[in-house]
Amino acid sequence: MKVVVLGAGVTGVATAWHLSRAGHEVIVIERREAPALETSYANGGQISVSHAEPWANPRAPWQILRWLGREDAPLLFRLRADPAQWRWAWFFLRECTPSRLRHNIRQLVALGNYSRNVLQQLRAETGIQYDQMTRGILHFYTSQAAWSGAQRAMQLMREAGCRLESRSAEECINVEPALASMRGRLAGGSYSPDDESGDAHRFTRELAGLCSARGVRFRFGLTARSLVTGKHRCITGVRVFGQEVDEAIPADACVVCLGTGSSALLHPLGIRLRIYPVKGYSVTLPVRDPQKAYSVSLTDDEHKLVFSRLGERLRIAGTAEFIGHDLTLNNARCNAILRRVAELFPEAGDFDRPLLWAGLRPATPSNVPYLGGTRYDNLYLNTGHGTLGWTQACGAGSAIADLLSGRRPAVDFSFCGPPPR
Ligand SMILES: Cc1cc2nc3c(=O)[nH]c(=O)nc-3n(C[C@H](O)[C@H](O)[C@H](O)COP(=O)(O)OP(=O)(O)OC[C@H]3O[C@@H](n4cnc5c(N)ncnc54)[C@H](O)[C@@H]3O)c2cc1C
């Protein structure tokens, strides 16, 4: 089959890889000049099945209200005259109940575990290098209240199949000695030994190279304008434009992996996705003192930050801001991240040379992505991966390749569209 994959972020490229391996002819359309230049560019780097507690949880509404209007809040709703934002917020609130939390955690852990396995197989098979670290992820807490509050979600994640071990403050320091600077201030933590980290941008670039070597065709600098529909609920192609290009690319099937660009393309077909762009920031610092720098990937839940070691760089990413498609760097928010890093690891990085970045997570209210078919027989969705797109990319790509090839994916997940055969 000739399959057109829309978008060359980590999701689109992983999808192209698996489709090509399944024997399909694949074309990838991307508006930028290279892969992974948008949200997959400088994210937190974590392959974190253990990060399966969605923002939508019973504690979230009160937390968000408390943070409203605080410029440096870890999670900041900037209320706008934007009906899409209000609609999204309404559905977000509906996901905050205990039963929805349990359901969503199950989905995210199942997909995350599956995806991490697929990534490991891909690595073993291809030898792909992307500053990966396979030393687990440690979630640490600096307040007793936050540590106690985290217990319920940890229990749900364990029940769903995530290996997550509780650690005392001293045991956290044993896992990552760089946390010794926080001795006396840590309340406890949880360690997921199977989780990993690595540079999503480097991975996507390398995988795109491997795809090209298999015959996948990348067409950069082209924007998908619309999907061309035929009779009998099917897509016949994609209308694209670029510099001196305006054409329809024929397709036997199409997979939408456009991140925050997905809703606009699908809206005219009557497919309404609840994806809202949620802005996050990252800071990348050169390592200054390797003895003081962490190498186990870390999560600081209270500040909504994750820390990964990418070779000789420290990547710190996170926080969430609901402000539409705006990508400007807000000094107050960047400084809040730098302050926290300096507090935790004062000598680890070179604070004089920070690289600052902002990206838009394609967030659904539940944090569970749209994965599967649509009411059009040959149109598939692999989008809305929110905070976990790097964690889920390889598994989601593999599952879509299975669905499109008429096979049942080996993951227990509520796929959208018609049930898998
Ligand atoms: C601060 C931050 C930290 C994060 N940390 C982590 C983490 O530690 N672990 C984790 O798992 N996830 C993390 N994430 C989430 C993860 O980065 C995203 O979920 C993931 O990158 C989404 O990938 P994607 O391919 O779906 O979207 P994108 O990377 O945005 O790719 C979509 C592509 O589609 C292209 N496009 C859009 N519209 C069109 C169009 N009409 N025509 C042609 N091309 C188009 C875009 O140019 C883009 O290249 C983080 C995100 C942020 C912002």
The ligand as a Tripos MOL2 file, in Angstrom:
@<TRIPOS>MOLECULE
LIG
   53    58     1     0     0
SMALL
NO_CHARGES

@<TRIPOS>ATOM
      1 C1          8.7040   20.8900   27.6350 C.3       1 LIG1
      2 C2          8.3120   19.5220   27.1640 C.ar      1 LIG1
      3 C3          8.8620   18.4120   27.7730 C.ar      1 LIG1
      4 C4          8.4880   17.1090   27.3580 C.ar      1 LIG1
      5 N1          9.1000   16.0410   27.9230 N.ar      1 LIG1
      6 C5          8.7670   14.7880   27.5140 C.ar      1 LIG1
      7 C6          9.4170   13.6520   28.0700 C.ar      1 LIG1
      8 O1         10.3240   13.7720   28.8960 O.2       1 LIG1
      9 N2          9.0060   12.4200   27.6540 N.ar      1 LIG1
     10 C7          7.9990   12.2660   26.7440 C.ar      1 LIG1
     11 O2          7.6410   11.1400   26.4510 O.2       1 LIG1
     12 N3          7.4030   13.3310   26.1610 N.ar      1 LIG1
     13 C8          7.7630   14.5900   26.5210 C.ar      1 LIG1
     14 N4          7.1550   15.6670   25.9720 N.ar      1 LIG1
     15 C9          6.0920   15.4610   24.9900 C.3       1 LIG1
     16 C10         6.6400   15.1360   23.6090 C.3       1 LIG1
     17 O3          7.7220   15.9870   23.3050 O.3       1 LIG1
     18 C11         5.5270   15.2780   22.5670 C.3       1 LIG1
     19 O4          4.4040   14.5380   22.9660 O.3       1 LIG1
     20 C12         6.0130   14.7700   21.2210 C.3       1 LIG1
     21 O5          7.1710   15.4720   20.8140 O.3       1 LIG1
     22 C13         4.9260   14.9410   20.1750 C.3       1 LIG1
     23 O6          5.4550   14.4420   18.9780 O.3       1 LIG1
     24 P1          4.6300   14.5280   17.6400 P.3       1 LIG1
     25 O7          5.4690   13.9150   16.5900 O.co2     1 LIG1
     26 O8          3.2650   14.0010   17.8680 O.co2     1 LIG1
     27 O9          4.4840   16.1130   17.3990 O.3       1 LIG1
     28 P2          5.5790   17.1090   16.7770 P.3       1 LIG1
     29 O10         6.9270   16.7900   17.2390 O.co2     1 LIG1
     30 O11         5.0810   18.4960   17.0020 O.co2     1 LIG1
     31 O12         5.5170   16.7690   15.2340 O.3       1 LIG1
     32 C14         4.4360   17.1700   14.4130 C.3       1 LIG1
     33 C15         5.0490   17.5820   13.0900 C.3       1 LIG1
     34 O13         3.9810   17.9000   12.1760 O.3       1 LIG1
     35 C16         4.3730   19.0160   11.4210 C.3       1 LIG1
     36 N5          3.1510   19.6680   10.9290 N.ar      1 LIG1
     37 C17         2.1220   20.1850   11.6480 C.ar      1 LIG1
     38 N6          1.1360   20.6180   10.8340 N.ar      1 LIG1
     39 C18         1.5280   20.3360    9.5710 C.ar      1 LIG1
     40 C19         0.9160   20.4550    8.2940 C.ar      1 LIG1
     41 N7         -0.3180   20.9840    8.1260 N.pl3     1 LIG1
     42 N8          1.6080   20.0140    7.1960 N.ar      1 LIG1
     43 C20         2.8380   19.4660    7.3080 C.ar      1 LIG1
     44 N9          3.4700   19.3100    8.5070 N.ar      1 LIG1
     45 C21         2.8240   19.7310    9.6210 C.ar      1 LIG1
     46 C22         5.1610   19.8780   12.3910 C.3       1 LIG1
     47 O14         6.0500   20.7410   11.6950 O.3       1 LIG1
     48 C23         5.8930   18.8290   13.2290 C.3       1 LIG1
     49 O15         7.1870   18.5600   12.7420 O.3       1 LIG1
     50 C24         7.5200   16.9650   26.3350 C.ar      1 LIG1
     51 C25         7.0000   18.0920   25.7070 C.ar      1 LIG1
     52 C26         7.3860   19.3610   26.1050 C.ar      1 LIG1
     53 C27         6.8230   20.5710   25.3980 C.3       1 LIG1
@<TRIPOS>BOND
     1     1     2 1
     2     2     3 ar
     3     2    52 ar
     4     3     4 ar
     5     4     5 ar
     6     4    50 ar
     7     5     6 ar
     8     6     7 ar
     9     6    13 1
    10     7     8 2
    11     7     9 ar
    12     9    10 ar
    13    10    11 2
    14    10    12 ar
    15    12    13 ar
    16    13    14 ar
    17    14    15 1
    18    14    50 ar
    19    15    16 1
    20    16    17 1
    21    16    18 1
    22    18    19 1
    23    18    20 1
    24    20    21 1
    25    20    22 1
    26    22    23 1
    27    23    24 1
    28    24    25 2
    29    24    26 1
    30    24    27 1
    31    27    28 1
    32    28    29 2
    33    28    30 1
    34    28    31 1
    35    31    32 1
    36    32    33 1
    37    33    34 1
    38    33    48 1
    39    34    35 1
    40    35    36 1
    41    35    46 1
    42    36    37 ar
    43    36    45 ar
    44    37    38 ar
    45    38    39 ar
    46    39    40 ar
    47    39    45 ar
    48    40    41 1
    49    40    42 ar
    50    42    43 ar
    51    43    44 ar
    52    44    45 ar
    53    46    47 1
    54    46    48 1
    55    48    49 1
    56    50    51 ar
    57    51    52 ar
    58    52    53 1
@<TRIPOS>SUBSTRUCTURE
     1 LIG1         1 GROUP 0 **** ****
